[in-house]
Amino acid sequence: MQIQIDQSVKIEQTNRDTVIAFSNEIVYTVIIPAKAKKQLKQQFRQYGKPYMFYYRTFAAGVTLLLKDHLKKINIVIIDREYVGREKLIEKMILEMLKKLKCKEPQIYFKEIGRKSNAHNIAYLTMKKKHRADKVLKLEELQNLIFGKK
């Protein structure tokens, strides 16, 4: 099965929750809370790599969005959120999936547009008109991003 992924509220907007959603035959959404994003951003600053905050946090969010659904998914199309950094993000997602011992799908980046169901689900979840399937915890994001146990 092929799915599309979109986010509503970019990772760098640390004052608001980020929603990452996928859709096709099935729909699933995760929220990265603003509070967790602020704490992660601070940790990246402490490690001297503040610019990696956006990419690794986005990759971790996508990984956690996908991880329980990869038996059905073989192609992932991600909306172009960070143009020019897509190969880096793809590498991070595949590395994180491998760490979780998950199947690695084919990943593509493409403008999916506002008419995409993934966009609509992410937007409606952000507006609280659709219930998120999971709110990600700071600890699970940290485990993927920094490799902590």
PEURNOR-V676035 format. One record per pair of residues at least 4 apart in sequence whose C-alpha atoms are under 8 Angstrom apart, sorted by the first residue. I is the first residue (numbers start at 1). J is the second residue. If there is no record, write none. Layout:
[[I:J] [I:J]]
This chain:
[[1:72] [1:73] [1:74] [1:75] [2:24] [2:73] [2:74] [2:75] [2:76] [2:77] [3:22] [3:23] [3:24] [3:73] [3:75] [3:76] [3:77] [4:22] [4:23] [4:24] [4:76] [4:77] [4:78] [4:79] [4:112] [4:116] [4:118] [5:20] [5:21] [5:22] [5:23] [5:76] [5:77] [5:78] [5:79] [5:118] [5:119] [6:20] [6:21] [6:22] [6:78] [6:79] [6:112] [6:118] [6:119] [6:122] [7:18] [7:19] [7:20] [7:21] [7:79] [7:119] [7:122] [7:123] [8:18] [8:19] [8:20] [8:119] [8:122] [8:123] [8:126] [9:13] [9:16] [9:17] [9:18] [9:19] [9:126] [10:18] [11:18] [11:37] [11:54] [11:57] [11:58] [12:54] [13:34] [14:34] [14:35] [14:37] [14:38] [15:34] [15:35] [15:38] [16:33] [16:34] [17:31] [17:32] [17:33] [17:34] [17:126] [18:31] [18:32] [18:33] [18:34] [18:126] [19:29] [19:30] [19:31] [19:32] [19:122] [19:123] [19:125] [19:126] [20:29] [20:30] [20:31] [20:61] [20:62] [20:65] [20:122] [21:27] [21:28] [21:29] [21:30] [21:65] [21:118] [21:119] [21:121] [21:122] [22:26] [22:27] [22:28] [22:29] [22:65] [22:118] [22:121] [23:27] [23:28] [23:117] [23:118] [23:121] [24:117] [24:118] [27:118] [27:121] [28:65] [28:132] [28:133] [29:65] [29:121] [29:122] [29:125] [29:132] [29:133] [29:134] [30:61] [30:64] [30:65] [30:132] [30:133] [30:134] [30:135] [30:136] [31:132] [31:134] [31:135] [31:136] [32:36] [32:37] [32:61] [32:135] [32:136] [32:137] [33:37] [33:135] [33:136] [33:137] [34:38] [35:39] [36:40] [36:137] [36:138] [37:41] [37:57] [38:42] [39:43] [40:44] [40:53] [40:57] [40:138] [40:142] [41:45] [41:50] [41:53] [42:46] [43:47] [44:48] [44:49] [44:50] [44:51] [44:52] [44:53] [45:49] [45:50] [49:53] [52:56] [53:57] [54:58] [55:59] [55:82] [55:85] [55:88] [55:89] [56:60] [56:89] [56:92] [56:145] [57:61] [57:141] [57:145] [58:62] [58:89] [59:63] [59:89] [59:90] [59:92] [59:93] [60:64] [60:93] [60:96] [60:141] [60:144] [60:145] [61:65] [61:136] [61:141] [62:66] [62:93] [63:67] [63:93] [63:96] [63:97] [64:68] [66:70] [67:97] [67:100] [67:102] [69:73] [70:74] [70:102] [70:103] [70:104] [70:105] [71:103] [73:105] [74:104] [74:105] [74:106] [75:105] [75:106] [75:107] [75:108] [76:105] [76:106] [76:107] [76:108] [77:107] [77:108] [77:109] [77:110] [78:107] [78:108] [78:109] [78:110] [78:111] [78:112] [79:109] [79:110] [79:111] [79:112] [79:113] [80:86] [80:109] [80:110] [80:111] [80:112] [82:86] [85:89] [86:90] [86:109] [87:91] [88:92] [89:93] [90:94] [90:107] [91:95] [92:96] [93:97] [94:98] [94:104] [95:99] [96:100] [96:144] [97:101] [97:102] [97:103] [97:104] [98:102] [98:103] [98:104] [112:116] [112:119] [113:119] [114:119] [114:120] [115:119] [115:120] [116:120] [117:121] [118:122] [119:123] [120:124] [121:125] [121:130] [122:126] [123:127] [124:128] [124:129] [124:130] [125:129] [125:130] [125:131] [125:132] [126:130] [136:140] [136:141] [137:141] [138:142] [139:143] [140:144] [141:145] [142:146] [142:147] [142:148] [143:147] [143:148] [143:149] [144:148]]
